[in-house]
Amino acid sequence: MGTKRPRAVTRKQMRELDRIAIEEYAIPGQILMENAGRACARAAREMLADVWAARVVVFCGRGNNGGDGFVVARHLTNWGGQVQVLLLGHAEHILQQGGEAAVNLRIIRNMDVPVLELDDAEAAAQAVASVEADLVVDALLGTGASGEVREPFRSVIAAINQLETTVLAVDIPSGLDCDSGEPLGIAVRADRTVTFAAMKLGFGRGRAGEYTGRVQVAEISIPRREIERMPEAGAEASTAPF
């Protein structure tokens, strides 16, 4: 018995897959986030010549993409890396909101992983410009991002793109539109992207290849049959050379 060829999904379809996994299969969101973050951490380890004592800076936003970044930071720290998290937002706000991201932020704080909070565009850009790292992990904005990228994210993304450092994107390069493959005014230029559950439709469209670098799909426990049941999102999805 064969299976359908994996297809690309849209932003809306990915949101529905998350909902189905959590509500219909009773898979806790924490499991999905753990699997996603660990897959990215493994990719990061592969990208480093030697993870032991490697310098890694993880840029995290306030949402679940940032939560994935916290998981990455935890695993790389446990594997011997010198990890710092740059958070665009306030840690206390995330902790007060609760949810999966809050759980993982609390863990890395308990582990004494350095977390620098940035909310001013100019100060954030200056902090990024001073980064010295062997690898940068982009976990700022996820597939749900739409509309022009606003400050302080815009300045931070611009500064990341000026760094002469290898960049790993978590799920999608921050600022890249999940469906069109075009930057939302600006987007992170990654060397490698680990995307979750399925390829995203936009990765085969527009200028996406300039931003994603090498793309790999990570299985995070969303049932494969649900991905295969998703309606075909577009002809581009089945012909794009990934």
C-alpha positions as CSV (number, residue, x, y, z in Angstrom):
1,M,0.0,0.0,0.0
2,G,1.6,3.3,-1.1
3,T,1.3,6.7,0.5
4,K,0.7,10.0,-1.2
5,R,3.7,12.2,-2.1
6,P,4.2,14.8,0.7
7,R,2.7,18.1,-0.3
8,A,3.2,21.6,0.7
9,V,0.7,23.3,3.0
10,T,-0.5,26.9,3.4
11,R,-0.5,29.0,6.6
12,K,-4.2,28.2,7.1
13,Q,-3.6,24.5,6.6
14,M,-0.7,24.4,9.0
15,R,-2.8,26.1,11.7
16,E,-5.5,23.5,11.1
17,L,-3.0,20.6,11.4
18,D,-1.9,22.0,14.7
19,R,-5.5,22.2,15.9
20,I,-6.3,18.7,14.7
21,A,-3.2,17.2,16.5
22,I,-4.0,18.9,19.8
23,E,-7.8,18.7,19.8
24,E,-8.6,15.5,17.9
25,Y,-5.5,13.4,18.7
26,A,-5.0,14.8,22.2
27,I,-1.3,15.5,21.5
28,P,-0.2,18.2,24.0
29,G,1.2,21.3,22.4
30,Q,4.2,20.9,24.6
31,I,5.1,17.6,22.8
32,L,4.8,19.4,19.4
33,M,7.1,22.2,20.6
34,E,9.6,19.8,22.2
35,N,9.8,17.8,19.0
36,A,10.2,20.9,16.8
37,G,12.8,22.5,19.0
38,R,14.8,19.3,19.4
39,A,14.8,18.8,15.6
40,C,16.2,22.3,15.1
41,A,18.8,21.7,17.8
42,R,20.0,18.5,16.1
43,A,20.3,20.5,12.8
44,A,22.3,23.2,14.7
45,R,24.6,20.5,16.0
46,E,25.2,19.2,12.5
47,M,26.0,22.7,11.3
48,L,28.6,23.3,14.0
49,A,32.1,21.8,13.6
50,D,32.1,21.0,17.3
51,V,29.1,21.8,19.5
52,W,31.2,21.6,22.6
53,A,31.9,25.3,23.6
54,A,30.5,26.5,20.3
55,R,29.0,30.0,20.6
56,V,25.3,30.1,19.6
57,V,22.9,33.0,19.8
58,V,19.2,32.2,19.6
59,F,16.9,35.0,18.6
60,C,13.4,34.5,20.1
61,G,10.1,36.2,19.6
62,R,7.2,36.3,22.0
63,G,5.1,33.5,20.4
64,N,5.4,29.8,19.8
65,N,8.3,30.2,17.4
66,G,10.2,31.8,20.2
67,G,9.2,28.9,22.4
68,D,10.8,26.5,19.9
69,G,13.9,28.7,20.2
70,F,13.9,28.2,24.0
71,V,13.9,24.4,23.4
72,V,16.8,24.8,21.0
73,A,18.7,26.8,23.6
74,R,18.1,24.1,26.2
75,H,19.4,21.2,24.2
76,L,22.4,23.0,22.8
77,T,23.3,24.1,26.3
78,N,23.0,20.5,27.5
79,W,25.2,19.4,24.6
80,G,28.0,21.7,25.7
81,G,27.3,24.8,23.7
82,Q,27.8,28.4,25.0
83,V,24.3,29.7,24.3
84,Q,22.7,33.1,24.7
85,V,19.1,34.0,24.0
86,L,18.2,37.4,22.7
87,L,14.5,37.9,23.4
88,L,12.5,40.5,21.5
89,G,10.1,41.3,24.3
90,H,9.7,40.9,28.0
91,A,10.2,37.6,29.7
92,E,7.7,38.4,32.4
93,H,4.9,39.0,29.9
94,I,5.5,35.6,28.3
95,L,5.5,33.9,31.8
96,Q,2.3,35.7,32.7
97,Q,0.6,34.6,29.5
98,G,1.4,30.9,30.2
99,G,1.4,28.2,27.6
100,E,4.2,26.2,26.0
101,A,6.6,29.1,25.4
102,A,6.3,30.1,29.0
103,V,7.2,26.6,30.2
104,N,10.3,26.5,28.1
105,L,11.4,30.0,29.0
106,R,11.1,29.1,32.7
107,I,13.2,26.0,32.1
108,I,16.1,27.9,30.4
109,R,16.0,30.6,33.1
110,N,16.3,27.8,35.8
111,M,19.3,26.5,33.8
112,D,20.9,30.0,33.9
113,V,20.9,30.3,30.2
114,P,21.6,34.0,29.6
115,V,18.4,35.8,28.3
116,L,18.8,39.4,27.1
117,E,15.5,41.2,26.7
118,L,15.3,43.7,23.8
119,D,12.3,45.9,23.0
120,D,13.8,49.1,21.6
121,A,14.7,49.0,17.9
122,E,17.9,50.9,18.1
123,A,19.2,49.1,21.1
124,A,18.2,45.8,19.7
125,A,20.1,46.4,16.4
126,Q,23.2,47.5,18.3
127,A,23.0,44.3,20.4
128,V,22.8,42.2,17.2
129,A,25.7,44.0,15.6
130,S,27.9,43.1,18.5
131,V,27.1,39.4,18.3
132,E,30.0,37.1,18.0
133,A,28.8,33.5,17.3
134,D,29.5,30.4,15.4
135,L,25.8,30.0,14.7
136,V,22.7,32.2,14.8
137,V,19.3,30.6,15.3
138,D,16.3,32.6,14.0
139,A,13.2,31.9,16.1
140,L,11.6,35.4,15.9
141,L,8.5,35.0,13.7
142,G,6.7,31.9,12.5
143,T,4.5,30.9,9.7
144,G,1.6,33.0,11.1
145,A,3.3,36.2,10.3
146,S,1.6,38.5,7.8
147,G,1.8,42.1,6.9
148,E,4.9,44.3,6.9
149,V,7.4,43.4,9.6
150,R,7.3,46.0,12.3
151,E,9.9,47.3,14.8
152,P,11.9,46.1,16.6
153,F,11.8,43.0,14.5
154,R,12.6,44.9,11.3
155,S,15.8,46.4,12.7
156,V,16.9,43.1,14.2
157,I,16.3,41.1,11.0
158,A,18.3,43.7,9.1
159,A,21.1,43.4,11.6
160,I,21.1,39.6,11.5
161,N,21.5,39.8,7.7
162,Q,24.6,41.9,8.1
163,L,26.3,39.3,10.3
164,E,28.9,37.1,8.7
165,T,27.6,34.1,10.7
166,T,25.8,30.9,9.6
167,V,22.0,31.2,10.2
168,L,19.5,28.4,11.0
169,A,15.8,29.3,10.6
170,V,13.2,27.7,12.9
171,D,10.2,26.6,10.7
172,I,10.5,29.6,8.4
173,P,12.9,32.5,8.0
174,S,11.4,35.4,10.0
175,G,9.6,37.8,7.7
176,L,9.1,35.4,4.8
177,D,5.4,35.0,3.8
178,C,4.4,31.3,4.3
179,D,2.1,31.3,1.2
180,S,3.7,33.7,-1.3
181,G,7.4,33.1,-0.7
182,E,8.0,36.8,-0.7
183,P,9.5,38.8,2.2
184,L,7.1,40.9,4.2
185,G,9.2,44.0,3.6
186,I,12.3,42.2,5.0
187,A,13.2,38.6,5.9
188,V,16.1,36.7,7.5
189,R,18.5,35.2,5.0
190,A,19.1,31.7,6.4
191,D,21.6,29.1,5.3
192,R,19.3,26.3,6.4
193,T,15.6,26.1,7.4
194,V,14.1,23.3,9.5
195,T,10.4,23.4,8.8
196,F,7.8,21.4,10.7
197,A,5.4,18.6,9.6
198,A,5.3,19.6,5.9
199,M,6.9,21.8,3.3
200,K,5.3,25.3,3.2
201,L,3.7,26.4,-0.1
202,G,5.6,29.6,-0.2
203,F,9.0,27.7,-0.2
204,G,8.4,26.9,-3.9
205,R,7.2,30.4,-4.8
206,G,8.6,33.9,-5.3
207,R,12.1,34.6,-3.9
208,A,11.9,32.0,-1.1
209,G,15.1,30.3,-2.2
210,E,17.0,33.4,-1.5
211,Y,16.0,33.2,2.2
212,T,15.4,29.6,3.2
213,G,18.7,28.1,2.1
214,R,18.6,24.3,2.4
215,V,15.2,23.2,3.6
216,Q,14.5,20.0,5.6
217,V,11.1,18.9,7.0
218,A,11.0,17.7,10.6
219,E,8.4,15.2,11.8
220,I,7.0,16.6,15.1
221,S,4.2,14.0,15.8
222,I,1.4,15.5,13.7
223,P,-0.2,12.4,12.2
224,R,0.9,11.9,8.6
225,R,-2.5,10.9,7.4
226,E,-3.8,14.3,8.4
227,I,-1.2,16.0,6.3
228,E,-2.0,13.8,3.3
229,R,-5.7,14.6,3.7
230,M,-5.1,18.3,3.2
231,P,-6.4,19.6,-0.1
232,E,-3.8,20.3,-2.7
233,A,-2.6,23.9,-2.1
234,G,-1.3,24.6,-5.5
235,A,0.5,23.1,-8.5
236,E,3.7,24.8,-7.5
237,A,3.8,22.6,-4.5
238,S,4.2,19.4,-6.4
239,T,6.9,20.7,-8.8
240,A,9.1,22.8,-6.6
241,P,12.7,21.4,-6.5
242,F,13.5,21.0,-2.8
